Amino acid sequence: MDHPSTTVTMPIVTSGSTLWFSAYAFGWGYCAFSLKSEVICEQLGAADGTSRQLLLAFELGKRRILHAVERKELPKTGERIPLSAKDLAQPGVREAETTTTA
């Protein structure tokens, strides 16, 4: 029997410009995650830290977020898990290629 894949909930924007969301899948239930605005801008392409840009980048980068969530080791203690730029980095893309120069 096939089980449904990982699902991500709609994020909320905290007062510190961090997105909070949950993910769930068969076999491990719900886990809470956070993404800082700096990570969203750097890795998912948000133009700035406004709620609108953060939410747009989240939606457009949902596939990368899902992959990061699925690869992340999930603690059994129930705390919110921060996702880093490294977690969202695309395999095969060197860090220098993802960093913009002024």
C-alpha positions in Angstrom: 0.0 0.0 0.0 1.3 3.4 -0.9 1.4 6.0 1.8 0.9 9.8 1.1 4.1 11.8 0.9 5.1 14.6 3.2 2.7 17.5 3.5 3.6 21.1 4.6 1.1 23.4 6.2 0.6 27.1 5.3 3.3 29.2 7.2 2.7 32.0 9.6 5.0 35.0 9.8 6.2 35.8 13.3 7.0 39.3 14.5 10.7 38.6 13.9 10.2 37.9 10.2 10.5 34.2 10.6 8.2 31.7 9.0 6.7 28.9 11.2 5.1 25.9 9.6 4.5 22.3 10.2 5.1 19.2 8.1 3.6 15.8 8.5 3.9 12.3 7.0 2.8 8.8 7.6 4.9 7.2 10.3 6.2 10.4 12.0 3.2 12.7 12.5 3.6 16.4 12.8 6.9 18.4 13.3 7.2 22.1 13.7 9.8 24.0 11.6 11.1 27.6 11.3 12.7 29.5 8.5 14.4 32.9 9.1 13.9 35.6 6.6 17.7 35.7 5.8 17.6 32.1 4.8 14.4 32.6 2.7 16.0 35.6 0.9 19.3 33.8 0.3 18.1 30.4 -0.7 14.5 30.8 -1.9 14.9 34.2 -3.6 12.7 36.5 -1.6 13.4 40.1 -2.6 13.2 41.4 1.0 11.9 40.4 4.4 8.3 41.6 4.0 5.5 39.1 4.8 4.4 39.1 1.2 7.8 38.3 -0.2 8.5 35.6 2.4 5.2 33.9 1.8 5.7 34.1 -2.0 9.2 32.6 -1.8 7.9 29.9 0.5 5.2 28.8 -2.0 7.6 28.9 -4.9 10.2 27.0 -3.0 7.9 24.5 -1.4 9.6 21.5 -3.3 13.0 22.5 -1.9 11.5 22.9 1.6 9.8 19.5 1.4 13.2 17.9 0.4 14.9 19.7 3.3 12.2 18.5 5.8 12.4 14.9 4.5 16.3 14.9 4.9 16.3 16.6 8.4 16.8 14.4 11.4 13.7 14.8 13.6 14.2 15.1 17.3 11.8 13.2 19.6 11.5 16.1 22.0 9.0 18.1 20.1 10.8 21.4 19.7 10.6 23.6 16.6 13.3 22.7 14.1 15.1 25.5 12.4 16.0 25.0 8.7 19.3 26.6 7.6 20.6 27.8 4.3 22.6 24.6 4.2 19.4 22.5 4.6 17.9 24.3 1.6 21.0 24.3 -0.6 20.5 22.6 -3.9 22.7 19.6 -4.5 25.3 20.1 -7.2 25.2 23.9 -6.9 28.4 25.4 -5.4 28.0 27.9 -2.7 29.7 30.6 -4.8 27.0 30.2 -7.5 24.2 30.8 -5.0 25.8 34.0 -3.5 25.3 37.3 -5.3 28.0 39.8 -5.6 27.5 43.6 -5.3 
